[in-house]
């Protein structure tokens, strides 16, 4: 399958393309303006692959949790491309994307996303199987849940921010890759998900674990 995937769920942006047996990828770290450059980078990577949207078989983006704005941008772009071209799209849980490829680890894999307000989005995985729901918790709450496990591998873009809170580092490891191109995982996960269940429904929206600041602000107004 020819697949385009992009990740705007966190401050680390990436876009990947699989055309026939060739793979292309681009990633930019924190501070990237997703809304201003996503379409430009999609166009750029398609040109690198000597292809266009009409050559695609599938479009993939993260569903959430993650940045409220980033998820909306990514999903709106994916839906626009899908509806405009008739190409199916699927959305993949963000934390699944970050844990993918770490099934080899003999312990608990814990991807970490900074959720602001001293909280983190996470979920626990064991040998590729998700063993908790998506979580929105404080450092202390996550640490308490991890007390029953002997070996933990922290992954995700904010793993080091999280582990800086620990004084004892003997029970955990931190994924060593400093700059992950998460959208490459979306290529494989999206293909598997599409084969298993087909295209995501066009009315599907981002997965939020809490209300946005804008929604909370509306409730506070008289």
TAVENPE-V165755 format. One record per residue. N is the residue number from 0. PSI is psi in degrees with one decimal (999 if undefined). OMEGA is omega as a letter, one per 20 degrees, with the letter a starting at -180 (NA if undefined). Layout:
# TAVENPE-V165755
n = (N:N)
psi = (PSI:PSI)
omega = (OMEGA:OMEGA)
This chain:
# TAVENPE-V165755
n = (0:1:2:3:4:5:6:7:8:9:10:11:12:13:14:15:16:17:18:19:20:21:22:23:24:25:26:27:28:29:30:31:32:33:34:35:36:37:38:39:40:41:42:43:44:45:46:47:48:49:50:51:52:53:54:55:56:57:58:59:60:61:62:63:64:65:66:67:68:69:70:71:72:73:74:75:76:77:78:79:80:81:82:83:84:85:86:87:88:89:90:91:92:93:94:95:96:97:98:99:100:101:102:103:104:105:106:107:108:109:110:111:112:113:114:115:116:117:118:119:120:121:122:123:124:125:126:127:128:129:130:131:132:133:134:135:136:137:138:139:140:141:142:143:144:145:146:147:148:149:150:151:152:153:154:155:156:157:158:159:160:161:162:163:164:165:166:167:168:169:170:171:172:173:174:175:176:177:178:179:180:181:182:183:184:185:186:187:188:189:190:191:192:193:194:195:196:197:198:199:200:201:202:203:204:205:206:207:208:209:210:211:212:213:214:215:216:217:218:219:220:221)
psi = (145.9:119.3:134.0:130.8:142.6:147.9:115.2:22.8:-19.9:-172.6:-15.8:110.2:142.6:153.6:137.3:152.7:132.4:115.1:114.5:-120.0:7.6:142.5:139.3:146.0:148.9:138.8:146.0:136.9:-166.0:146.5:-1.4:137.7:91.9:-47.1:-28.6:-22.1:-8.0:-52.1:-38.4:-43.9:-33.0:-46.4:-40.4:-43.5:-31.1:-39.1:-37.4:-33.4:10.7:45.9:178.7:176.4:-37.2:-15.9:-7.6:153.0:-17.6:144.0:135.9:139.1:164.1:150.8:-29.2:170.5:172.3:-159.2:128.2:-50.8:-45.2:-43.6:-41.5:-42.9:-48.0:-46.6:-38.2:-39.7:-43.6:-43.6:-40.5:-45.6:-41.3:-49.3:-36.0:-24.7:-14.8:12.3:132.4:153.6:152.1:151.6:143.5:136.8:132.4:-43.7:-32.3:-41.6:-40.9:-23.6:-14.4:137.8:-3.1:20.0:-20.5:-22.7:129.1:70.2:-161.9:129.2:129.0:95.2:143.5:129.0:128.9:118.8:7.7:172.3:35.2:33.4:163.3:144.1:135.4:173.2:158.8:139.2:143.2:117.0:44.7:-2.5:130.2:122.0:2.7:169.2:172.5:136.5:147.1:93.5:165.1:167.9:-45.8:-40.6:-40.5:-43.9:-41.2:-38.5:-26.9:-6.2:-27.4:-4.1:143.3:-25.9:125.9:137.2:115.9:134.5:-172.9:166.9:-21.7:27.1:-39.8:-34.2:-39.3:-48.6:-15.7:-18.1:-13.5:138.7:-33.7:118.7:14.0:-23.9:-4.5:162.8:160.2:130.0:129.9:-23.0:121.5:-26.5:94.9:140.0:88.1:-30.5:-20.6:-33.8:-34.4:-33.9:-51.1:-44.9:-39.6:-41.0:-42.1:-43.4:-39.0:-40.7:-33.2:-34.9:2.8:-165.3:149.2:152.0:143.0:-17.7:-2.8:135.6:175.1:151.3:111.4:137.6:-5.8:168.6:147.0:164.8:-37.4:-42.3:-40.1:-37.2:-38.7:-37.6:-29.7:-22.1:141.1:999)
omega = (r:a:r:r:r:a:r:a:r:r:r:a:r:r:a:a:r:r:a:r:a:a:r:a:r:r:r:a:a:r:a:a:a:a:a:a:a:a:r:a:r:r:a:a:r:r:r:r:a:a:r:a:a:r:a:r:a:r:a:r:r:r:a:j:r:r:r:a:a:r:r:r:a:a:r:r:r:r:r:r:a:a:a:a:a:r:a:r:r:r:a:r:a:a:r:r:a:r:a:a:a:a:a:a:a:a:a:r:a:r:a:r:r:a:a:r:r:r:a:r:r:r:a:a:r:r:r:a:r:a:r:r:r:a:r:a:r:r:a:a:r:r:r:r:a:a:a:a:a:a:a:r:r:a:r:a:a:a:a:r:a:a:r:r:a:r:r:a:a:a:a:r:r:r:a:a:a:a:a:r:a:a:r:r:r:r:a:a:r:r:r:a:r:r:a:a:a:a:r:a:a:r:a:r:r:r:r:r:r:r:r:r:a:r:r:r:r:a:a:a:a:NA)
